[in-house]
Amino acid sequence: MYNISKIILGIPRSAKISLLIAVDSVLIISALWLSFTLHLDYLYWPLGGMNDPIVLLMLIAPGFAIPVFMHFGLYRAIIRYLGIRALFSIIKAVMVYAALWGLIVFLSDVQEVPPSVMFINVMLVMLAVGGSRMYAR
C-alpha cells in the first residue's frame, strides 16, 4: 500500500501548481457565496442563475485572485516549508485581491453587493487559502 504523501511528492511540480490553482479558485468562489449567505442570514441562492450579475462577479473573482496570488509568490513556495513569512504574503495577496474585486463590483454598478459581504469575504478567503496551505503542510 502506497503512502499518500509519497504519491503527492511524486506528482510533477506543474501539476501540483495547477491543482493548487484549481483548489484556490473553488475556495474563492465558495467564500464569496458563503459571504452572501452569512450577510443575509439565510442560504443565498441567486434567482437569475447564470444570468445574475452577482453570479458573474463570483465566477470572475478567481480571474483576479490567481494572478495576484502568483505575484505574491503563493505558488512558488514549497508548502512543506511554509512559515510566518508566507502567511504575511497570503494576507497581503488576499487584501489586494479583495480591493480589486471590490473595485470591479463598484465599477459594475451591481447594487446587490453590500460592503459587509466584501469584509466577510476577506476573512473567509484568508481562512480558506491560509488554512488550506497549513493543512497541506
C-alpha positions as protocol buffer text, in pm:
chain_id: "A"
residue {
  index: 1
  type: MET
  ca { x: 0 y: 0 z: 0 }
}
residue {
  index: 2
  type: TYR
  ca { x: 133 y: 341 z: -101 }
}
residue {
  index: 3
  type: ASN
  ca { x: 164 y: 627 z: 139 }
}
residue {
  index: 4
  type: ILE
  ca { x: -42 y: 925 z: 14 }
}
residue {
  index: 5
  type: SER
  ca { x: 240 y: 1170 z: 86 }
}
residue {
  index: 6
  type: LYS
  ca { x: 478 y: 971 z: -136 }
}
residue {
  index: 7
  type: ILE
  ca { x: 223 y: 979 z: -417 }
}
residue {
  index: 8
  type: ILE
  ca { x: 176 y: 1354 z: -383 }
}
residue {
  index: 9
  type: LEU
  ca { x: 550 y: 1415 z: -366 }
}
residue {
  index: 10
  type: GLY
  ca { x: 586 y: 1219 z: -691 }
}
residue {
  index: 11
  type: ILE
  ca { x: 350 y: 1444 z: -885 }
}
residue {
  index: 12
  type: PRO
  ca { x: 531 y: 1690 z: -1116 }
}
residue {
  index: 13
  type: ARG
  ca { x: 559 y: 2047 z: -983 }
}
residue {
  index: 14
  type: SER
  ca { x: 346 y: 2192 z: -1266 }
}
residue {
  index: 15
  type: ALA
  ca { x: 62 y: 1953 z: -1179 }
}
residue {
  index: 16
  type: LYS
  ca { x: 85 y: 2049 z: -810 }
}
residue {
  index: 17
  type: ILE
  ca { x: 64 y: 2417 z: -901 }
}
residue {
  index: 18
  type: SER
  ca { x: -234 y: 2352 z: -1129 }
}
residue {
  index: 19
  type: LEU
  ca { x: -407 y: 2161 z: -852 }
}
residue {
  index: 20
  type: LEU
  ca { x: -339 y: 2441 z: -606 }
}
residue {
  index: 21
  type: ILE
  ca { x: -479 y: 2700 z: -850 }
}
residue {
  index: 22
  type: ALA
  ca { x: -793 y: 2488 z: -900 }
}
residue {
  index: 23
  type: VAL
  ca { x: -838 y: 2448 z: -523 }
}
residue {
  index: 24
  type: ASP
  ca { x: -788 y: 2823 z: -468 }
}
residue {
  index: 25
  type: SER
  ca { x: -1044 y: 2901 z: -740 }
}
residue {
  index: 26
  type: VAL
  ca { x: -1304 y: 2679 z: -576 }
}
residue {
  index: 27
  type: LEU
  ca { x: -1223 y: 2826 z: -233 }
}
residue {
  index: 28
  type: ILE
  ca { x: -1258 y: 3184 z: -360 }
}
residue {
  index: 29
  type: ILE
  ca { x: -1595 y: 3122 z: -525 }
}
residue {
  index: 30
  type: SER
  ca { x: -1716 y: 2929 z: -220 }
}
residue {
  index: 31
  type: ALA
  ca { x: -1601 y: 3207 z: 13 }
}
residue {
  index: 32
  type: LEU
  ca { x: -1797 y: 3464 z: -189 }
}
residue {
  index: 33
  type: TRP
  ca { x: -2109 y: 3250 z: -183 }
}
residue {
  index: 34
  type: LEU
  ca { x: -2068 y: 3194 z: 192 }
}
residue {
  index: 35
  type: SER
  ca { x: -2013 y: 3568 z: 243 }
}
residue {
  index: 36
  type: PHE
  ca { x: -2354 y: 3641 z: 92 }
}
residue {
  index: 37
  type: THR
  ca { x: -2509 y: 3361 z: 296 }
}
residue {
  index: 38
  type: LEU
  ca { x: -2362 y: 3492 z: 622 }
}
residue {
  index: 39
  type: HIS
  ca { x: -2460 y: 3851 z: 542 }
}
residue {
  index: 40
  type: LEU
  ca { x: -2817 y: 3762 z: 453 }
}
residue {
  index: 41
  type: ASP
  ca { x: -2853 y: 3510 z: 737 }
}
residue {
  index: 42
  type: TYR
  ca { x: -3008 y: 3251 z: 507 }
}
residue {
  index: 43
  type: LEU
  ca { x: -2880 y: 3020 z: 234 }
}
residue {
  index: 44
  type: TYR
  ca { x: -2811 y: 3250 z: -58 }
}
residue {
  index: 45
  type: TRP
  ca { x: -2909 y: 3127 z: -400 }
}
residue {
  index: 46
  type: PRO
  ca { x: -2926 y: 3375 z: -689 }
}
residue {
  index: 47
  type: LEU
  ca { x: -3263 y: 3361 z: -859 }
}
residue {
  index: 48
  type: GLY
  ca { x: -3134 y: 3455 z: -1204 }
}
residue {
  index: 49
  type: GLY
  ca { x: -2893 y: 3163 z: -1227 }
}
residue {
  index: 50
  type: MET
  ca { x: -2603 y: 3226 z: -1464 }
}
residue {
  index: 51
  type: ASN
  ca { x: -2768 y: 3549 z: -1583 }
}
residue {
  index: 52
  type: ASP
  ca { x: -2748 y: 3701 z: -1235 }
}
residue {
  index: 53
  type: PRO
  ca { x: -2474 y: 3967 z: -1225 }
}
residue {
  index: 54
  type: ILE
  ca { x: -2367 y: 3852 z: -878 }
}
residue {
  index: 55
  type: VAL
  ca { x: -2301 y: 3502 z: -1012 }
}
residue {
  index: 56
  type: LEU
  ca { x: -2086 y: 3652 z: -1286 }
}
residue {
  index: 57
  type: LEU
  ca { x: -1895 y: 3858 z: -1029 }
}
residue {
  index: 58
  type: MET
  ca { x: -1837 y: 3542 z: -825 }
}
residue {
  index: 59
  type: LEU
  ca { x: -1718 y: 3342 z: -1125 }
}
residue {
  index: 60
  type: ILE
  ca { x: -1470 y: 3606 z: -1241 }
}
residue {
  index: 61
  type: ALA
  ca { x: -1322 y: 3650 z: -891 }
}
residue {
  index: 62
  type: PRO
  ca { x: -1055 y: 3379 z: -938 }
}
residue {
  index: 63
  type: GLY
  ca { x: -951 y: 3558 z: -1257 }
}
residue {
  index: 64
  type: PHE
  ca { x: -839 y: 3848 z: -1038 }
}
residue {
  index: 65
  type: ALA
  ca { x: -718 y: 3646 z: -741 }
}
residue {
  index: 66
  type: ILE
  ca { x: -493 y: 3393 z: -913 }
}
residue {
  index: 67
  type: PRO
  ca { x: -267 y: 3650 z: -1088 }
}
residue {
  index: 68
  type: VAL
  ca { x: -241 y: 3844 z: -760 }
}
residue {
  index: 69
  type: PHE
  ca { x: -157 y: 3525 z: -573 }
}
residue {
  index: 70
  type: MET
  ca { x: 108 y: 3446 z: -835 }
}
residue {
  index: 71
  type: HIS
  ca { x: 256 y: 3793 z: -799 }
}
residue {
  index: 72
  type: PHE
  ca { x: 286 y: 3747 z: -422 }
}
residue {
  index: 73
  type: GLY
  ca { x: 453 y: 3409 z: -468 }
}
residue {
  index: 74
  type: LEU
  ca { x: 177 y: 3188 z: -330 }
}
residue {
  index: 75
  type: TYR
  ca { x: 251 y: 2925 z: -595 }
}
residue {
  index: 76
  type: ARG
  ca { x: 631 y: 2942 z: -571 }
}
residue {
  index: 77
  type: ALA
  ca { x: 668 y: 2836 z: -209 }
}
residue {
  index: 78
  type: ILE
  ca { x: 704 y: 2472 z: -117 }
}
residue {
  index: 79
  type: ILE
  ca { x: 409 y: 2410 z: 113 }
}
residue {
  index: 80
  type: ARG
  ca { x: 605 y: 2180 z: 342 }
}
residue {
  index: 81
  type: TYR
  ca { x: 828 y: 2471 z: 442 }
}
residue {
  index: 82
  type: LEU
  ca { x: 572 y: 2748 z: 486 }
}
residue {
  index: 83
  type: GLY
  ca { x: 636 y: 2982 z: 772 }
}
residue {
  index: 84
  type: ILE
  ca { x: 518 y: 3312 z: 915 }
}
residue {
  index: 85
  type: ARG
  ca { x: 659 y: 3500 z: 614 }
}
residue {
  index: 86
  type: ALA
  ca { x: 433 y: 3300 z: 381 }
}
residue {
  index: 87
  type: LEU
  ca { x: 133 y: 3381 z: 599 }
}
residue {
  index: 88
  type: PHE
  ca { x: 206 y: 3753 z: 561 }
}
residue {
  index: 89
  type: SER
  ca { x: 226 y: 3702 z: 184 }
}
residue {
  index: 90
  type: ILE
  ca { x: -115 y: 3533 z: 192 }
}
residue {
  index: 91
  type: ILE
  ca { x: -263 y: 3821 z: 393 }
}
residue {
  index: 92
  type: LYS
  ca { x: -121 y: 4083 z: 154 }
}
residue {
  index: 93
  type: ALA
  ca { x: -232 y: 3888 z: -154 }
}
residue {
  index: 94
  type: VAL
  ca { x: -587 y: 3845 z: -21 }
}
residue {
  index: 95
  type: MET
  ca { x: -610 y: 4215 z: 67 }
}
residue {
  index: 96
  type: VAL
  ca { x: -501 y: 4317 z: -285 }
}
residue {
  index: 97
  type: TYR
  ca { x: -740 y: 4064 z: -442 }
}
residue {
  index: 98
  type: ALA
  ca { x: -1028 y: 4189 z: -225 }
}
residue {
  index: 99
  type: ALA
  ca { x: -955 y: 4551 z: -318 }
}
residue {
  index: 100
  type: LEU
  ca { x: -953 y: 4461 z: -688 }
}
residue {
  index: 101
  type: TRP
  ca { x: -1273 y: 4260 z: -660 }
}
residue {
  index: 102
  type: GLY
  ca { x: -1435 y: 4545 z: -465 }
}
residue {
  index: 103
  type: LEU
  ca { x: -1332 y: 4789 z: -737 }
}
residue {
  index: 104
  type: ILE
  ca { x: -1482 y: 4564 z: -1004 }
}
residue {
  index: 105
  type: VAL
  ca { x: -1805 y: 4541 z: -803 }
}
residue {
  index: 106
  type: PHE
  ca { x: -1811 y: 4919 z: -767 }
}
residue {
  index: 107
  type: LEU
  ca { x: -1743 y: 4977 z: -1137 }
}
residue {
  index: 108
  type: SER
  ca { x: -2000 y: 4718 z: -1243 }
}
residue {
  index: 109
  type: ASP
  ca { x: -2264 y: 4913 z: -1050 }
}
residue {
  index: 110
  type: VAL
  ca { x: -2430 y: 4597 z: -914 }
}
residue {
  index: 111
  type: GLN
  ca { x: -2640 y: 4729 z: -626 }
}
residue {
  index: 112
  type: GLU
  ca { x: -2699 y: 4394 z: -456 }
}
residue {
  index: 113
  type: VAL
  ca { x: -2343 y: 4362 z: -316 }
}
residue {
  index: 114
  type: PRO
  ca { x: -2329 y: 4523 z: 29 }
}
residue {
  index: 115
  type: PRO
  ca { x: -1991 y: 4635 z: 169 }
}
residue {
  index: 116
  type: SER
  ca { x: -2019 y: 4385 z: 454 }
}
residue {
  index: 117
  type: VAL
  ca { x: -2000 y: 4100 z: 200 }
}
residue {
  index: 118
  type: MET
  ca { x: -1659 y: 4228 z: 92 }
}
residue {
  index: 119
  type: PHE
  ca { x: -1530 y: 4236 z: 450 }
}
residue {
  index: 120
  type: ILE
  ca { x: -1668 y: 3890 z: 527 }
}
residue {
  index: 121
  type: ASN
  ca { x: -1512 y: 3767 z: 202 }
}
residue {
  index: 122
  type: VAL
  ca { x: -1165 y: 3893 z: 304 }
}
residue {
  index: 123
  type: MET
  ca { x: -1179 y: 3698 z: 628 }
}
residue {
  index: 124
  type: LEU
  ca { x: -1313 y: 3382 z: 466 }
}
residue {
  index: 125
  type: VAL
  ca { x: -1059 y: 3383 z: 183 }
}
residue {
  index: 126
  type: MET
  ca { x: -775 y: 3438 z: 432 }
}
residue {
  index: 127
  type: LEU
  ca { x: -900 y: 3148 z: 639 }
}
residue {
  index: 128
  type: ALA
  ca { x: -959 y: 2925 z: 337 }
}
residue {
  index: 129
  type: VAL
  ca { x: -637 y: 2994 z: 146 }
}
residue {
  index: 130
  type: GLY
  ca { x: -418 y: 3015 z: 456 }
}
residue {
  index: 131
  type: GLY
  ca { x: -591 y: 2717 z: 612 }
}
residue {
  index: 132
  type: SER
  ca { x: -553 y: 2504 z: 300 }
}
residue {
  index: 133
  type: ARG
  ca { x: -179 y: 2580 z: 298 }
}
residue {
  index: 134
  type: MET
  ca { x: -143 y: 2496 z: 666 }
}
residue {
  index: 135
  type: TYR
  ca { x: -347 y: 2178 z: 625 }
}
residue {
  index: 136
  type: ALA
  ca { x: -135 y: 2067 z: 330 }
}
residue {
  index: 137
  type: ARG
  ca { x: 178 y: 2141 z: 528 }
}
